[in-house]
Each structure stands twice: as structure tokens, then as C-alpha cells.
Amino acid sequence: DHLENLGLLSSSLIACHCVWLTEEEMDLLARRGVRVVHNLESNLKLASGVAPVPELLSRGVVVGLGTDGCASNNNLDLFQEMDFVAKVHKAKRLDPTVMPAQTVLEMATLGGARVLGMEKEIGSLEVGKKADVIVLDMNKPHLQPVYNIVSQLVYSATGADVREVIIDGKIIMENRKLLTLDEEEILRKAMEWGVKIGEKSGFGSEL
């Protein structure tokens, strides 16, 4: 109600988390065209609650998937996020038909593009859109046999299975090797900061 009174509820607003919405608030978000980012793993780690995503989708609210930040969702693996989203909502409602794999995959791709207002440029492989592509190595025990690719992407794949990444037609990662960043240097600096953080936080002896 406060955001409505301030005139902030519109299609220009991207609302994150949305874990404690009432029925009336969900109706209001739908009427105003507010777009929502679902950060389930972060909400689980912080025990914040679970956003009523199926109810939002049924009202026509655009929902995309997010990971939040490293402090509340350590690995930022969007594949793992899809897996959690597909399962947690089923368990919460005791209904195995809730949040089917196709819906979750769309939330992670075209849904995210719609949240950003960029669905005409990205989010799906179509003529005229930017060539944003990932290639997965499916020749792994946990990804075989392939019989339902959408289900396997949502329930079985991980970020570690991504072999190539292409962004706007440019190859960014090839055969698991980053071509635009010095991965070894980044890891070295990250380890240095890990030691510093450990020392200042009192957890240094555990590193």
C-alpha cells in the first residue's frame, strides 16, 4: 500500500523476493504490471520465506529467476536455482504438477528478459535477437540418457556442465576456458581476500 501511495507500482518497477505477499497485494502487482524476480535459494538460506510464484504467474505477473548475491546464495548457479524452484513449490503445495520444468526454464530465460524489458533482444533463440547461447556437455552420467531435455536441464544439469558460452555472437568461454578474463589471476585474488576476510572475522584458523 505504501508503494502504491507513492506511485511506484508500475511496469517500470522490478520487485525482488516478494515472499510475504497477500492475495490483495498480488492482485495489485498484476494490475500495475510490476515485474518480479524470484531468488529462492537466497530466501531459503536466510529463512525469509517462499514467494507465491504459482499464484503470481496465474495472475499474469511476469516472473524471472535470480540468484541474489554471494553473501546469501553462495554459488550463483542458475541451473541449481531452477532445480530448487521446480521442487520447493511442489513440496510447499504437496502437488507434483506445480511449476513444471518448462515453466521454470522459461522463467530462467525469456522470463528474465521480460523482467528487464529486453524480450525483443534476448531470452530466446530467434531470428533478429542477440546470439546468446550456452553449450552443455551432455556426455556425463547424470545427464544420460537424454529423453526429455527440458526436464534434464532443470533437474539434472549444473553450471559445471556448461562447456561453451556465446554472448551476442562472441565466444566468451570455449571448452571450459574463459577467453576474456584471466581466471587464474581472479582466483588468486579471491583466495587472498578469503584469507583477509577470515582473519578479520575470526575464522582464519579454519581456512
VMD Tcl script that draws the C-alpha trace (Angstrom):
set ca {
  {0.00 0.00 0.00}
  {2.86 2.36 0.82}
  {4.47 1.85 -2.60}
  {1.07 2.30 -4.25}
  {0.52 5.57 -2.39}
  {3.93 6.75 -3.54}
  {3.02 5.95 -7.14}
  {5.88 3.48 -7.51}
  {3.89 0.43 -8.59}
  {4.15 0.26 -12.37}
  {5.69 -1.77 -15.17}
  {8.91 0.16 -14.51}
  {9.29 -1.47 -11.09}
  {11.22 -4.73 -10.67}
  {10.32 -6.24 -7.30}
  {12.72 -8.80 -5.82}
  {11.89 -11.59 -3.36}
  {8.19 -10.77 -2.67}
  {7.96 -13.50 -0.05}
  {5.12 -12.18 2.12}
  {2.51 -11.02 -0.37}
  {-1.18 -11.10 0.46}
  {-3.83 -12.00 -2.10}
  {-4.71 -8.32 -2.42}
  {-1.07 -7.34 -2.95}
  {-0.65 -9.95 -5.67}
  {-3.74 -8.59 -7.41}
  {-2.29 -5.09 -7.15}
  {1.07 -6.14 -8.63}
  {-0.76 -7.76 -11.52}
  {-2.90 -4.68 -12.18}
  {0.10 -2.37 -12.15}
  {2.27 -4.61 -14.33}
  {5.02 -4.91 -11.72}
  {7.65 -7.50 -12.67}
  {9.09 -9.88 -10.09}
  {12.47 -11.59 -9.59}
  {12.33 -14.88 -7.69}
  {15.50 -15.54 -5.64}
  {14.51 -18.80 -3.98}
  {17.85 -20.15 -2.76}
  {18.70 -16.85 -1.11}
  {15.30 -16.82 0.60}
  {15.84 -20.38 1.80}
  {19.31 -19.68 3.20}
  {18.08 -16.60 5.07}
  {14.84 -18.31 6.10}
  {12.94 -15.37 4.63}
  {10.04 -17.33 3.23}
  {8.99 -18.52 -0.22}
  {7.42 -16.21 -2.79}
  {3.97 -17.34 -4.03}
  {5.21 -17.69 -7.59}
  {2.50 -20.03 -8.92}
  {-0.14 -17.58 -7.71}
  {1.71 -14.66 -9.30}
  {2.02 -16.49 -12.61}
  {-1.68 -17.37 -12.56}
  {-2.41 -13.65 -12.30}
  {-0.24 -12.90 -15.33}
  {2.64 -11.34 -13.37}
  {5.96 -11.61 -15.21}
  {8.43 -13.55 -13.05}
  {12.09 -14.19 -13.77}
  {14.70 -16.13 -11.83}
  {17.56 -14.53 -9.94}
  {20.29 -15.71 -7.61}
  {20.72 -12.67 -5.33}
  {24.30 -12.16 -4.14}
  {27.16 -14.33 -2.93}
  {26.50 -13.44 0.71}
  {23.13 -15.18 0.64}
  {23.45 -17.66 -2.23}
  {27.00 -18.84 -2.41}
  {27.39 -20.45 -5.83}
  {25.05 -18.33 -8.01}
  {24.32 -21.40 -10.17}
  {21.16 -20.66 -12.16}
  {20.74 -24.34 -13.01}
  {20.64 -25.17 -9.31}
  {18.20 -22.30 -8.86}
  {15.89 -23.87 -11.44}
  {16.08 -27.23 -9.68}
  {15.15 -25.69 -6.33}
  {12.31 -23.63 -7.80}
  {10.81 -26.65 -9.53}
  {10.94 -28.78 -6.36}
  {10.26 -26.43 -3.45}
  {6.96 -25.14 -4.81}
  {5.81 -28.73 -5.37}
  {6.67 -29.65 -1.78}
  {5.08 -26.49 -0.38}
  {1.77 -27.29 -2.06}
  {2.01 -31.11 -1.95}
  {1.35 -31.06 -5.69}
  {3.84 -32.60 -8.17}
  {2.22 -30.76 -11.09}
  {3.09 -27.29 -9.77}
  {5.92 -25.43 -11.52}
  {6.62 -27.84 -14.39}
  {10.11 -27.87 -15.89}
  {9.04 -25.94 -19.00}
  {7.66 -23.10 -16.87}
  {10.82 -22.93 -14.76}
  {13.14 -22.95 -17.79}
  {11.12 -20.14 -19.36}
  {11.39 -18.13 -16.13}
  {15.18 -18.53 -16.26}
  {15.43 -17.41 -19.88}
  {12.64 -15.45 -21.54}
  {11.12 -14.60 -18.17}
  {14.31 -12.88 -17.12}
  {14.40 -10.96 -20.39}
  {10.79 -9.84 -19.89}
  {11.55 -8.65 -16.37}
  {14.31 -6.47 -17.83}
  {12.11 -5.28 -20.69}
  {14.54 -6.84 -23.17}
  {12.46 -9.71 -24.53}
  {12.77 -8.36 -28.09}
  {16.57 -8.61 -27.86}
  {17.39 -11.60 -25.67}
  {15.85 -14.50 -23.78}
  {15.23 -16.93 -26.64}
  {16.88 -18.11 -29.85}
  {15.02 -16.26 -32.58}
  {15.90 -14.51 -35.82}
  {16.78 -10.89 -35.07}
  {17.69 -11.45 -31.42}
  {21.20 -11.40 -30.00}
  {23.01 -14.72 -30.20}
  {23.27 -15.57 -26.51}
  {23.98 -19.29 -26.39}
  {25.37 -21.87 -23.99}
  {26.55 -25.33 -24.98}
  {26.38 -28.12 -22.42}
  {28.44 -31.28 -22.27}
  {25.69 -33.88 -22.14}
  {28.13 -36.81 -22.22}
  {28.02 -37.25 -18.45}
  {26.38 -39.96 -16.33}
  {23.98 -37.58 -14.57}
  {22.72 -36.23 -17.90}
  {22.12 -39.56 -19.62}
  {20.03 -40.98 -21.11}
  {18.55 -37.95 -22.84}
  {14.80 -38.43 -23.20}
  {13.35 -35.10 -22.00}
  {15.88 -32.33 -22.50}
  {13.88 -29.64 -20.69}
  {13.41 -31.81 -17.62}
  {17.10 -32.73 -17.59}
  {18.19 -29.11 -17.87}
  {16.04 -28.19 -14.88}
  {16.54 -31.21 -12.64}
  {19.95 -32.65 -13.58}
  {22.27 -30.08 -15.18}
  {24.57 -27.71 -13.29}
  {26.65 -24.72 -14.23}
  {29.68 -27.00 -14.31}
  {28.16 -28.76 -17.33}
  {28.37 -25.61 -19.46}
  {31.21 -26.02 -21.95}
  {30.83 -23.01 -24.23}
  {29.30 -19.56 -23.72}
  {28.45 -17.16 -26.54}
  {27.22 -13.64 -25.77}
  {25.87 -11.52 -28.62}
  {27.68 -13.78 -31.07}
  {31.04 -13.53 -29.32}
  {32.63 -16.64 -27.82}
  {33.33 -15.91 -24.14}
  {34.14 -19.42 -22.93}
  {35.40 -22.31 -25.04}
  {35.94 -25.83 -23.76}
  {35.54 -24.52 -20.17}
  {38.26 -21.90 -20.69}
  {37.40 -18.21 -20.26}
  {38.70 -16.18 -23.19}
  {38.04 -12.67 -21.90}
  {39.27 -12.91 -18.30}
  {42.40 -14.15 -16.53}
  {40.75 -16.85 -14.43}
  {43.94 -17.80 -12.58}
  {44.56 -14.20 -11.53}
  {40.95 -13.78 -10.40}
  {41.16 -16.96 -8.30}
  {44.47 -15.85 -6.81}
  {42.99 -12.52 -5.72}
  {39.87 -14.25 -4.41}
  {42.00 -16.54 -2.26}
  {43.94 -13.56 -0.91}
  {40.71 -11.83 0.04}
  {39.45 -15.05 1.58}
  {42.43 -15.11 3.93}
  {41.94 -11.43 4.83}
  {38.24 -11.89 5.50}
  {38.95 -14.99 7.55}
  {41.49 -13.17 9.67}
  {39.23 -10.18 10.31}
  {36.18 -12.32 11.02}
  {37.94 -14.71 13.36}
  {37.55 -17.71 11.08}
  {41.10 -17.54 9.75}
  {42.19 -20.71 11.52}
  {39.61 -22.68 9.53}
  {40.94 -21.60 6.11}
}
mol new
graphics top color blue
foreach p $ca { graphics top sphere $p radius 0.5 }
foreach p [lrange $ca 0 end-1] q [lrange $ca 1 end] { graphics top cylinder $p $q radius 0.2 }
display resetview
